[in-house]
Amino acid sequence: MSPSTTLSRSCPAERWLEALPLGNGRIGVMAWGDPHRARFSLNDSTLWSGSPQSTQRWRTSAEEATRLRERTRELFLAGEITAAQDLLEQLGTAWSQAYQPVGELVVTREGPGSSVPPAPDGDYERLLDLAQAEHVVRAPGGEHLTLVSAADEVLVHSAPCPPGTRVGLELTSPLVEEQRSEDEQGLSVVLRAPSDAPPPRHHARGELAWDEEGASRVAVVVRTRVEGERLLLACAIVTTWQGLGKQPDRPVAEALAEATEQAEGALARGEQELRRRHRETPLPGADAVGLELRGSAEAELLSTMFAYGRYLLAASSRAGLPPANLQGIWNEKVLAPWGSNYTVNINLEMNHWAAGVAHLPGAAAALEGFVGMLRESGRETARRLYGADGWTMHHNSDPWGYTDPVRGLPKFATWPMGGLWLERELDSIAAFSGEEPTEIAARRLPALREVAAFALDLLHEGPGGTLVSFPSTSPENEWITAEGETVALSESTGMDRWLLREVFESLIAKAELLGRGDDAMVRRAADALERIPGPRIGADGRLLEWHLDGVGEIEPTHRHVSHLGVEYPGGQHLPPEVSAAVVTSMEARGDEATGWSIAWKTSLWARLHRPDKVQDLLELFLRPAETADGERSGLYPNLFSAHPPFQIDGNIGIVAAIAECLVQSHRGEIELLPAPAPILADGTVHGLRARPGIELDLSWHDGRPTAVRLRAVGPGAVGTHRVRCGEHQLLVELPDEHPVELDASALGGNPPGPAHRSNLQGVQG
């Protein structure tokens, strides 16, 4: 096992944030690692409260929405912004649903060996092998193995079981238990999720509901047997899920029968066969990319965090199923923080920034399927709430297709740009695929036309012949009016403008590539693009976040940096003065932030070629989250990222941030090591991707390349490419999909350092 792909602990977990995660893209398990009382916290990515119909009765009507929009615009233009915002809040009257836990499975053993005292220091170790997706406990009496098989769709656990041992099973759950049967082979349980789970702030309108109608069920079937002197357990979890956006009303008997067949079929295969099948069916892209950093314990930990983030995304996202939510697929609470659902003003997108550059095709496919479902429900929302064509969505969503604003303050709720950001994200992922540009354009053009149609209907005449978006906010942030009132409502915030411009530019470019530049929607977008201002710089040198310059700020160091998205993850070519304004904005925002915000800021500083600031942010990211004074951003004992509390976007977002320090390709060239912070000064990476689909193997020492290899992963990446490192550059021809070795010295490379020479000598010897 490589240290960079292994999490090692010297004692069992005593709480959920010490347990270690396993997943197969659907089933999620937190393994606690007690050799005497094995405990597993169970999840399934398809188990959510409610259904597509849960909150329909609360949603704002088209007639009411028209009245609210028109009056809100009148008040805003009259300078009565607080009154306009208070009125606009009524546009969101419902809520999205919450991701649910399945329960806790405990396996006990009584008899010979069960009374062995706790292992002394040095006699116990538990490991999470990220490369193999296996949890191993080594303790007196033998080895314990746990995995979640994608091949067999079950949790597998094996442990020492001397003759005479009695095995006990316990399954507890915060859900409603509807059926249970137990015998000497195992147990079968059917549980019911809540039929509606309003967030706590909505309890004036609705409490957590447990009605039988409109609720998901989950069947959990556990089977055990003894092979020689080893216990083998198979646990299957099957829900009444029928698909994204569909009622979860599959017959319970079918789900229970499928779970029984899976558990018993897996058990019949035996431990070795199950392990072999598990290893031969890795999650898509799981072993495609690897990073090893050298030079310090912190560098090695950062290598682990890179591998861990890729592992967590692969393990919590599968094509056709819900993509990774706020906690991946690992949640212990019926009402988790923020419902453990989808926050679309940053967190869902950040969860997938690494899908292209760090090649996780399963996650990319999961996001694409999810967005496809949102387009369908978002069309009705666009028509009803905005009288608009195309589709839209707002701040929160769930697998049932929720796209309305949620009931709450406009600063987070009334943000109709979610569709544009998600389509931009799918564009970005596609750019790493190696497909022919015309193939990408043909696939993406219909979706871009549709989301552009909504955007065009959101635009109003603005000052000086410009077009402005309204209603508009800068997600979750607020500003202070000249009258001293705190508000969020604006028009054409900095975030809106970069999303509008980037989506319109992508639409126009793809249409022209396909010879469809005369398409009516494309012409409308091109005309609008001429009238939508680009990034604006304020008198203080910062990039403008709001529609006015010089406004007061309620929280100058706010965690969201939405208006700076034009720099990252945006792909536009920015003039130097705009990037300088981003720097000034970042300096004013400060370093301290939530876990996911630190990941975003790291990516921004990398894009800005500032290794010194990358170092500062990575040090914050790697620190312990728990202190004597309370919690802060950082890492929990199991290396989950803290908002706080736990949110997985920090874990996954840091993968994209590290990749941005090693390779950038948004400017039409491949730039190596643009932000080699001291913690990143020495290392090797393989399989990282650059646009338009070029696989990169790179070794470096003191921030300079020592070996470089490129490979086109598809016909769209074949051809001549400019490769640059600092002031040095090469034109590289990739004639086909075979790898090409580059002359590292021509890119300013150093000869290998002592560690590199040692490795090379070992290979030659």
C-alpha positions in Angstrom: 0.0 0.0 0.0 1.2 3.5 -0.8 1.2 5.9 2.1 -0.5 8.5 -0.1 -3.5 6.1 -0.7 -3.8 4.8 2.8 -5.5 6.1 5.9 -4.2 4.4 9.0 -5.6 4.6 12.5 -4.3 3.0 15.7 -7.7 2.5 17.5 -11.3 1.9 16.7 -13.6 4.9 16.1 -15.5 6.2 19.1 -17.7 8.6 17.0 -19.0 9.0 13.5 -16.2 11.5 12.5 -13.6 8.9 13.3 -15.2 6.2 11.2 -13.9 5.6 7.7 -16.0 5.7 4.5 -16.7 3.0 1.9 -18.9 3.3 -1.1 -19.8 1.8 -4.5 -21.5 4.8 -5.9 -24.8 3.9 -4.3 -24.3 2.2 -1.0 -22.3 4.2 1.6 -20.9 2.7 4.7 -19.0 4.3 7.6 -16.8 1.5 9.2 -16.0 2.0 12.8 -13.3 -0.7 13.1 -14.0 -2.3 16.5 -12.8 -5.9 16.1 -15.1 -7.1 19.0 -18.2 -5.2 18.0 -18.1 -4.3 14.3 -20.3 -1.3 13.5 -21.4 0.0 10.2 -23.4 3.2 9.5 -25.4 2.6 6.4 -26.6 4.9 3.6 -28.0 4.5 0.1 -27.8 7.4 -2.4 -31.4 6.9 -3.5 -33.0 7.1 0.0 -34.5 10.6 0.5 -37.4 12.0 2.3 -40.6 12.9 0.3 -41.2 12.6 -3.4 -41.7 14.9 -6.4 -45.1 15.7 -5.1 -44.3 16.5 -1.5 -44.3 20.3 -1.6 -46.3 21.0 -4.8 -49.2 22.4 -2.9 -46.9 25.1 -1.4 -45.5 26.4 -4.7 -46.2 29.9 -5.9 -48.7 30.2 -8.7 -48.0 31.8 -12.1 -50.5 34.6 -11.3 -48.9 35.4 -8.0 -45.4 35.2 -9.4 -46.2 37.7 -12.1 -47.6 40.2 -9.6 -44.5 39.7 -7.4 -42.0 40.2 -10.2 -43.6 43.2 -11.7 -44.1 45.0 -8.4 -40.6 44.0 -7.2 -39.1 45.6 -10.3 -41.1 48.8 -9.8 -40.0 49.1 -6.2 -36.4 48.4 -7.1 -36.2 51.0 -9.8 -37.8 53.5 -7.4 -35.0 52.9 -5.0 -37.2 51.0 -2.5 -34.9 48.0 -2.4 -35.8 46.7 1.1 -39.5 46.7 0.2 -38.7 45.1 -3.1 -36.7 42.4 -1.4 -39.4 41.7 1.2 -41.9 41.2 -1.5 -39.6 39.0 -3.6 -39.2 36.6 -0.7 -42.7 35.4 -1.3 -41.6 33.9 -4.6 -40.2 30.9 -2.7 -42.8 29.1 -0.6 -41.7 25.5 -0.5 -38.5 23.4 0.1 -36.4 20.6 -1.2 -36.2 17.2 0.5 -33.5 15.7 2.7 -31.0 12.8 2.3 -31.7 10.0 4.8 -29.6 7.5 6.8 -30.5 3.9 6.6 -29.3 2.9 10.1 -26.6 1.2 12.1 -25.6 -2.4 11.6 -23.7 -4.0 14.5 -22.1 -7.5 14.3 -21.2 -9.1 17.6 -19.3 -12.4 18.3 -19.7 -14.4 21.5 -17.7 -17.4 22.5 -14.0 -18.2 21.9 -12.0 -15.1 21.4 -14.8 -12.7 22.0 -13.5 -11.8 25.4 -10.0 -10.9 24.2 -9.1 -7.6 25.9 -8.6 -4.5 23.8 -5.4 -4.7 21.8 -2.4 -2.9 23.4 -0.7 -0.1 21.5 1.0 -1.5 18.4 -1.2 -4.6 18.2 -4.1 -2.9 16.5 -4.3 -1.1 13.2 -7.2 -0.1 10.9 -6.6 0.9 7.4 -8.7 2.4 4.6 -7.0 1.4 1.4 -8.1 4.0 -1.1 -6.6 2.2 -4.1 -8.5 -1.0 -3.4 -11.5 0.6 -1.6 -11.1 -1.8 1.3 -11.2 -1.3 5.1 -8.9 -3.7 7.0 -8.6 -4.1 10.8 -5.5 -6.0 12.0 -5.9 -7.0 15.6 -5.0 -10.0 17.9 -7.0 -13.0 16.6 -6.7 -12.1 12.9 -7.7 -9.7 10.1 -11.1 -8.2 9.5 -12.0 -7.1 6.0 -14.8 -4.8 4.9 -15.7 -3.6 1.4 -18.7 -2.3 -0.6 -18.8 -4.2 -3.9 -19.9 -2.6 -7.1 -19.8 -6.0 -8.7 -22.2 -7.7 -6.3 -24.0 -4.6 -4.9 -23.5 -5.5 -1.2 -21.5 -4.6 1.9 -19.1 -7.5 2.6 -17.6 -8.1 6.0 -15.4 -11.0 7.0 -13.8 -11.6 10.4 -12.1 -14.4 12.5 -14.7 -16.8 13.8 -13.2 -19.7 15.9 -15.4 -22.8 16.4 -18.1 -22.3 19.0 -18.5 -18.5 18.3 -22.0 -17.2 18.3 -22.7 -14.3 15.9 -25.2 -11.6 16.7 -26.8 -9.0 14.4 -28.3 -5.7 15.4 -29.9 -3.2 13.0 -31.2 0.0 14.4 -32.6 3.0 12.5 -34.1 6.4 13.1 -36.6 5.6 10.3 -40.0 3.9 10.8 -39.7 0.1 10.9 -42.4 -1.6 8.9 -41.2 -5.3 8.7 -38.6 -7.4 10.4 -37.7 -11.1 10.3 -34.7 -12.8 11.9 -33.4 -16.3 11.9 -30.0 -18.1 12.2 -29.0 -17.1 8.6 -29.5 -13.3 9.2 -32.2 -10.7 9.2 -34.5 -8.8 6.9 -35.9 -5.3 7.7 -38.1 -2.8 5.8 -37.9 0.8 6.8 -39.9 3.9 5.8 -38.3 7.3 5.3 -40.1 10.6 6.1 -42.8 11.6 3.7 -41.7 15.2 4.1 -38.8 16.8 5.8 -39.0 20.6 6.0 -35.8 22.3 7.2 -36.0 23.5 10.8 -36.6 27.1 9.6 -39.8 26.0 7.9 -41.5 24.3 10.9 -44.0 27.0 11.1 -45.4 25.6 7.8 -44.7 21.9 8.2 -43.1 19.5 10.6 -41.2 16.3 9.8 -43.9 13.9 8.5 -44.0 10.1 8.5 -47.1 9.4 6.4 -47.3 6.1 4.6 -48.2 7.8 1.3 -45.4 9.4 -0.7 -42.6 7.9 1.3 -39.6 5.9 0.2 -39.0 2.4 1.7 -35.7 0.6 2.0 -35.1 -3.1 2.4 -32.0 -4.2 4.3 -31.1 -7.9 4.1 -28.2 -9.3 6.0 -27.0 -12.9 5.6 -24.1 -14.7 7.4 -22.3 -18.0 7.3 -19.0 -19.4 8.5 -16.2 -20.5 6.1 -13.6 -22.5 8.0 -12.8 -20.2 10.9 -14.0 -17.0 9.3 -17.3 -15.2 9.4 -18.7 -13.9 6.1 -21.5 -11.4 6.1 -23.3 -9.9 3.1 -25.6 -6.9 3.5 -27.8 -5.7 0.7 -29.7 -2.4 0.6 -32.4 -1.8 -1.9 -34.9 1.1 -2.0 -38.2 1.7 -3.8 -36.4 4.3 -5.9 -37.8 4.4 -9.5 -35.4 6.9 -11.0 -34.5 10.6 -10.9 -37.6 12.8 -10.8 -39.9 9.8 -10.4 -42.2 8.7 -7.5 -40.4 6.3 -5.2 -43.3 3.8 -5.4 -41.7 0.6 -6.5 -43.4 -2.3 -4.8 -41.8 -3.0 -1.4 -42.0 -6.8 -2.2 -39.8 -6.3 -5.2 -37.2 -4.3 -3.3 -37.1 -6.9 -0.5 -36.9 -9.8 -3.0 -34.0 -8.0 -4.9 -32.1 -7.4 -1.6 -32.6 -11.0 -0.6 -31.3 -12.3 -3.9 -28.3 -9.9 -3.7 -27.3 -10.9 -0.2 -27.7 -14.6 -0.6 -26.1 -14.6 -4.0 -23.1 -12.8 -2.7 -22.8 -15.1 0.3 -22.7 -18.1 -1.9 -19.7 -16.8 -3.7 -17.4 -16.9 -0.7 -14.9 -14.3 0.7 -12.1 -14.8 -1.8 -14.4 -14.7 -4.8 -16.2 -11.6 -3.6 -12.9 -9.8 -3.0 -11.6 -10.8 -6.4 -14.8 -9.6 -8.1 -14.6 -6.4 -6.1 -11.0 -5.7 -7.2 -11.8 -6.5 -10.8 -14.7 -4.0 -10.8 -13.2 -0.7 -9.7 -15.3 2.4 -9.8 -14.9 4.4 -13.1 -11.6 6.3 -13.2 -10.7 5.2 -9.7 -7.1 4.2 -10.6 -6.7 6.6 -13.5 -4.9 9.4 -11.7 -2.3 9.4 -8.9 -0.2 12.0 -7.1 2.8 11.7 -4.9 4.2 14.7 -3.2 7.5 14.6 -1.3 9.6 16.6 1.1 7.5 16.9 4.3 4.8 15.3 6.3 2.4 18.0 5.2 3.2 17.3 1.5 2.5 13.6 2.1 -0.8 14.5 3.8 -1.8 16.7 0.8 -1.1 13.7 -1.5 -3.4 11.7 0.6 -6.1 14.4 0.5 -5.9 14.4 -3.3 -6.4 10.6 -3.4 -9.1 10.8 -0.8 -11.0 13.5 -2.6 -11.0 11.4 -5.8 -12.0 8.3 -3.9 -14.9 10.1 -2.2 -16.3 11.4 -5.4 -16.0 8.1 -7.2 -17.5 6.3 -4.3 -20.5 8.6 -4.0 -21.5 9.2 -7.6 -22.7 6.7 -10.2 -24.2 7.2 -13.6 -28.0 7.2 -13.5 -28.2 7.8 -9.7 -28.1 11.0 -7.7 -24.6 12.6 -7.8 -22.6 13.3 -4.6 -24.7 15.6 -2.3 -23.4 17.9 0.5 -22.1 14.8 2.4 -21.3 12.6 -0.6 -23.4 9.6 0.5 -22.4 9.5 4.1 -25.0 11.0 6.5 -26.0 10.0 10.0 -29.0 12.2 10.6 -32.7 12.4 9.4 -32.3 16.2 9.5 -28.7 16.7 8.6 -27.2 20.1 8.2 -28.8 21.8 5.2 -30.7 18.5 4.6 -27.5 17.0 3.2 -29.1 17.9 -0.2 -27.8 19.9 -3.2 -26.8 23.5 -2.8 -26.5 24.7 -6.4 -24.9 28.2 -5.9 -21.5 26.5 -5.4 -21.4 23.2 -3.7 -22.8 20.9 -6.4 -20.6 22.5 -9.0 -17.5 22.3 -6.7 -18.2 18.6 -6.2 -17.6 18.1 -9.9 -14.7 20.6 -10.7 -12.4 17.6 -10.5 -14.4 15.3 -12.7 -12.7 16.5 -15.9 -9.2 17.4 -14.9 -8.8 14.4 -12.5 -10.9 12.1 -14.7 -13.8 10.7 -12.8 -16.2 9.7 -15.6 -18.8 8.1 -13.3 -19.3 11.4 -11.4 -19.5 13.3 -14.7 -22.2 11.0 -15.9 -24.1 11.3 -12.6 -24.1 15.1 -12.9 -25.2 15.0 -16.5 -28.1 12.7 -15.7 -29.1 14.9 -12.7 -29.0 18.1 -14.8 -31.1 16.3 -17.5 -33.7 15.7 -14.8 -33.5 19.3 -13.6 -34.1 20.6 -17.2 -37.4 18.8 -17.3 -38.7 20.1 -14.0 -37.0 23.5 -14.5 -39.0 24.2 -17.6 -42.2 24.4 -15.6 -40.5 26.5 -13.0 -39.3 29.0 -15.7 -42.8 29.3 -17.2 -44.7 29.6 -13.9 -42.4 31.9 -11.9 -40.8 34.0 -14.7 -43.1 33.6 -17.7 -39.9 32.5 -19.5 -38.8 30.0 -22.0 -36.0 27.5 -21.3 -35.4 26.2 -17.8 -34.2 27.5 -14.5 -33.4 26.4 -11.0 -32.4 28.1 -7.7 -30.4 27.5 -4.6 -31.5 24.0 -3.5 -32.5 20.8 -5.2 -33.0 17.0 -4.6 -33.3 13.9 -6.7 -37.1 14.6 -7.2 -36.3 17.6 -9.4 -36.9 20.5 -7.1 -36.1 23.8 -8.9 -38.2 26.5 -7.2 -36.7 29.0 -4.8 -37.0 27.7 -1.3 -38.9 29.5 1.3 -36.4 31.9 2.9 -34.3 35.1 2.5 -33.7 36.2 -1.1 -29.9 36.3 -0.3 -29.8 32.6 -0.8 -33.3 31.6 -2.1 -33.9 34.0 -5.0 -31.0 33.1 -7.3 -32.3 31.9 -10.7 -28.9 31.2 -12.3 -28.5 27.6 -11.3 -29.2 26.3 -14.7 -26.6 28.5 -16.3 -23.9 27.4 -13.9 -24.7 23.7 -14.3 -24.6 23.9 -18.1 -21.3 25.8 -17.8 -20.0 23.0 -15.6 -21.0 20.3 -18.1 -19.3 22.3 -20.9 -16.1 22.4 -18.7 -16.1 18.7 -18.1 -16.7 18.0 -21.8 -13.6 20.1 -22.7 -11.4 17.4 -21.1 -12.9 14.5 -23.0 -10.8 14.3 -26.1 -13.9 14.2 -28.3 -14.0 16.0 -31.6 -15.2 19.6 -31.1 -18.1 19.0 -33.5 -19.3 16.0 -31.4 -19.2 18.1 -28.2 -20.9 21.0 -30.0 -23.7 18.7 -31.4 -24.3 17.2 -28.0 -24.2 20.4 -26.0 -25.9 22.9 -28.3 -29.6 21.9 -27.5 -29.0 22.3 -23.8 -27.2 25.6 -24.2 -30.0 26.9 -26.5 -32.5 26.1 -23.8 -30.8 27.6 -20.9 -29.9 30.7 -23.0 -33.6 31.1 -23.7 -34.3 31.5 -20.0 -31.4 33.9 -19.6 -32.6 36.1 -22.4 -36.1 36.3 -20.8 -34.5 37.3 -17.5 -32.8 40.4 -19.0 -34.2 43.9 -18.8 -33.2 47.2 -20.3 -30.5 48.8 -18.2 -28.5 52.0 -18.0 -26.8 53.2 -21.2 -28.4 50.7 -23.5 -27.1 47.7 -21.4 -29.0 44.6 -20.5 -29.3 43.6 -16.9 -30.5 40.4 -15.2 -33.3 40.8 -12.6 -33.9 39.6 -9.9 -30.2 39.2 -9.1 -28.2 38.3 -6.0 -24.6 37.4 -5.2 -25.2 34.1 -3.5 -25.7 34.4 0.3 -24.0 37.8 0.5 -25.5 41.2 1.4 -24.8 44.9 0.9 -25.8 48.1 2.7 -27.8 50.8 1.0 -27.1 54.5 1.3 -29.9 54.5 3.8 -28.1 51.9 6.0 -30.4 49.0 5.2 -29.0 45.5 4.7 -30.2 43.9 1.5 -29.2 41.3 -1.0 -31.3 42.2 -4.1 -29.5 43.7 -7.0 -29.4 43.6 -10.8 -26.7 42.0 -12.9 -24.4 41.1 -10.1 -20.8 40.2 -11.0 -21.7 36.5 -10.9 -24.7 36.9 -13.2 -22.6 38.7 -15.8 -19.8 36.2 -16.0 -22.3 33.3 -16.2 -24.4 35.0 -18.9 -21.4 36.0 -20.9 -19.7 32.6 -20.7 -22.9 30.6 -21.6 -23.7 32.9 -24.5 -20.1 32.7 -25.8 -20.2 28.9 -25.6 -23.6 28.8 -27.4 -22.4 31.1 -30.2 -19.0 29.2 -30.7 -20.7 25.8 -30.8 -23.4 27.0 -33.2 -20.8 28.5 -35.5 -18.7 25.3 -35.4 -21.8 23.4 -36.6 -22.7 26.0 -39.2 -25.8 27.1 -37.3 -24.8 30.7 -36.5 -28.0 31.9 -38.1 -30.2 30.1 -35.6 -32.6 32.6 -34.2 -31.8 31.9 -30.6 -28.1 32.1 -31.3 -28.6 35.5 -33.0 -30.5 36.8 -30.0 -27.7 35.6 -27.7 -25.1 37.3 -29.9 -27.0 40.6 -29.8 -27.5 40.4 -26.1 -23.8 39.6 -25.5 -22.9 42.9 -27.0 -25.0 44.7 -24.4 -24.1 42.7 -21.3 -21.1 44.4 -19.5 -18.1 42.3 -18.7 -16.3 42.5 -15.4 -16.4 45.9 -13.8 -13.7 47.4 -11.6 -14.6 49.6 -8.7 -12.9 52.8 -7.5 -11.1 50.8 -4.8 -9.6 48.5 -7.4 -11.8 45.5 -6.6 -14.1 43.6 -9.0 -17.6 44.8 -8.5 -19.9 42.3 -6.8 -23.1 44.4 -7.0 -24.7 46.7 -9.5 -23.4 49.8 -7.7 -19.9 50.8 -6.8 -18.9 51.8 -3.3 -21.7 50.2 -1.4 -21.3 49.2 2.2 -20.6 45.5 3.0 -22.3 43.7 5.9 -19.5 41.0 5.8 -16.4 42.1 3.9 -14.8 38.7 4.4 -17.8 36.7 3.3 -17.1 33.0 2.4 -18.7 33.2 -1.0 -16.6 34.7 -3.8 -19.2 34.3 -6.5 -18.3 37.4 -8.5 -14.7 36.1 -8.8 -15.9 33.0 -10.6 -15.0 34.8 -13.8 -11.4 34.0 -12.9 -12.0 30.5 -11.6 -13.7 28.3 -12.5 -14.5 30.6 -15.4 -12.8 30.0 -18.7 -12.8 33.5 -20.3 -9.6 35.2 -21.3 -9.3 38.1 -18.9 -7.2 41.2 -19.4 -4.5 41.8 -16.8 -6.3 44.6 -15.2 -9.3 42.3 -14.4 -7.1 39.7 -12.8 -5.4 42.4 -10.8 -8.8 43.4 -9.5 -9.5 39.8 -8.6 -6.2 39.9 -6.6 -7.3 43.0 -4.8 -10.7 41.4 -4.1 -9.1 38.3 -2.8 -6.8 40.2 -0.5 -9.8 42.1 0.9 -11.8 38.9 1.4 -9.0 37.4 3.4 -7.9 33.8 3.8 -9.9 32.5 6.8 -13.1 30.7 5.5 -15.1 27.6 5.5 -13.6 24.4 4.2 -15.2 24.6 0.7 -14.4 28.3 0.5 -10.7 27.6 1.2 -10.7 25.1 -1.6 -12.2 27.7 -4.0 -9.8 30.4 -2.8 -6.9 28.0 -3.4 -8.0 27.4 -6.9 -8.3 31.2 -7.5 -4.8 31.9 -6.2 -3.5 29.0 -8.3 -5.2 30.5 -11.4 -3.6 33.9 -10.5 -0.1 32.3 -10.3 0.4 33.0 -6.6 2.2 30.0 -5.0 2.7 32.0 -1.8 -1.0 32.4 -1.3 -1.7 28.8 -2.3 0.7 27.8 0.5 -1.2 29.9 3.0 -4.6 28.4 2.0 -3.3 24.8 1.9 -2.0 25.2 5.5 -5.4 26.3 6.6 -7.1 23.4 4.8 -4.8 20.8 6.4 -5.1 22.0 10.0 -7.2 20.1 12.6 -10.8 21.3 12.6 -11.4 20.7 16.3 -9.7 22.9 18.8 -10.1 23.6 22.5 -12.1 26.7 21.5 -14.5 24.9 19.2 -14.6 24.0 15.5 -13.2 25.8 12.5 -12.5 24.9 8.9 -9.9 22.1 8.6 -9.9 18.4 8.8 -11.8 16.1 11.2 -10.1 12.9 12.6 -11.3 10.9 9.6 -10.0 13.6 7.2 -13.5 14.8 6.3 -13.5 18.5 5.6 -15.2 20.9 8.0 -17.4 23.7 6.9 -17.9 23.3 9.9 -19.9 20.9 10.2 -18.8 18.3 7.7 -19.3 19.0 4.0 -17.7 16.9 1.4 -17.3 19.7 -1.2 -14.1 20.8 0.6 -12.7 17.3 0.3 -13.5 17.1 -3.4 -12.9 20.8 -4.2 -9.3 20.5 -3.0 -8.6 18.0 -5.7 -9.4 20.5 -8.4 -7.4 23.2 -6.5 -4.2 21.0 -6.4 -4.7 20.1 -10.1 -4.9 23.8 -10.9 -1.5 24.3 -9.3 0.0 21.6 -11.5 -1.5 22.2 -14.9 -3.7 24.9 -16.5 -5.2 24.7 -19.9 -8.0 27.2 -20.1 -6.0 29.7 -22.2 -5.6 27.4 -25.2 -2.2 26.1 -24.1 -0.9 23.6 -21.6 0.8 25.4 -18.7 2.9 23.2 -16.3 3.4 24.0 -12.7 1.9 27.5 -12.7 1.6 27.7 -8.9 4.3 25.4 -7.3 3.8 26.3 -3.6 6.5 25.0 -1.3 4.3 22.1 -0.2 4.0 21.2 -3.9 7.6 21.7 -4.8 8.6 18.0 -5.4 6.4 15.3 -6.8 5.0 13.1 -9.5 1.5 12.9 -11.0 0.1 10.5 -13.6 -3.1 10.7 -15.6 -4.0 14.3 -14.9 -5.9 15.8 -17.8 -5.5 19.1 -19.8 -8.0 20.5 -22.3 -8.9 19.4 -25.0 -8.3 15.9 -23.6 -4.6 15.3 -23.0 -3.4 12.9 -20.4 -0.4 14.3 -18.5 2.3 12.4 -16.7 4.7 14.8 -14.9 7.6 14.7 -12.4 9.1 17.8 -11.0 11.8 18.9 -8.5 12.0 22.4 -6.9 9.0 23.4 -8.9 10.5 22.6 -12.3 9.7 19.6 -14.5 12.1 16.7 -14.7 10.0 14.4 -16.9 6.9 15.2 -19.0 4.7 12.9 -21.1 1.5 13.7 -23.0 -1.1 11.5 -24.6 -4.1 12.5 -26.6 -7.1 10.6 -25.1 -9.2 11.0 -28.2 -9.2 12.3 -31.8 -10.2 15.8 -30.6 -6.9 16.2 -28.9 -4.7 15.1 -31.8 -2.6 17.9 -33.3 -0.2 20.6 -32.3 -0.2 22.0 -28.8 1.8 24.7 -27.0 3.3 23.6 -23.7 4.6 26.2 -21.4 6.4 26.3 -18.1 7.2 29.8 -16.9 9.0 31.6 -19.7 9.9 28.3 -21.5 7.6 26.8 -24.2 7.4 24.1 -26.8 5.2 23.2 -29.7 4.3 19.5 -29.3 2.8 17.4 -32.0 0.5 14.6 -30.9 -0.1 12.7 -34.1 -2.2 10.0 -32.6 -3.2 8.6 -29.2 0.2 7.2 -28.3 2.2 9.0 -25.6 4.9 11.5 -26.5 7.9 12.2 -24.2 8.9 15.9 -23.9 12.3 17.3 -23.3 11.9 18.6 -19.8 15.1 20.7 -20.0 13.5 22.7 -22.9 10.8 23.6 -20.4 13.3 24.9 -17.9 13.5 21.6 -16.1 16.0 20.7 -13.5 18.0 17.5 -13.4 16.4 15.0 -11.0 17.1 15.6 -7.3 18.6 12.9 -5.0 15.2 11.3 -4.4 14.5 11.1 -8.1 18.0 9.8 -8.9 17.5 7.1 -6.3 14.2 6.0 -7.8 15.7 6.0 -11.3 18.7 3.9 -10.3 16.4 1.5 -8.6 14.4 1.0 -11.8 17.6 0.6 -13.9 19.1 -1.8 -11.5 
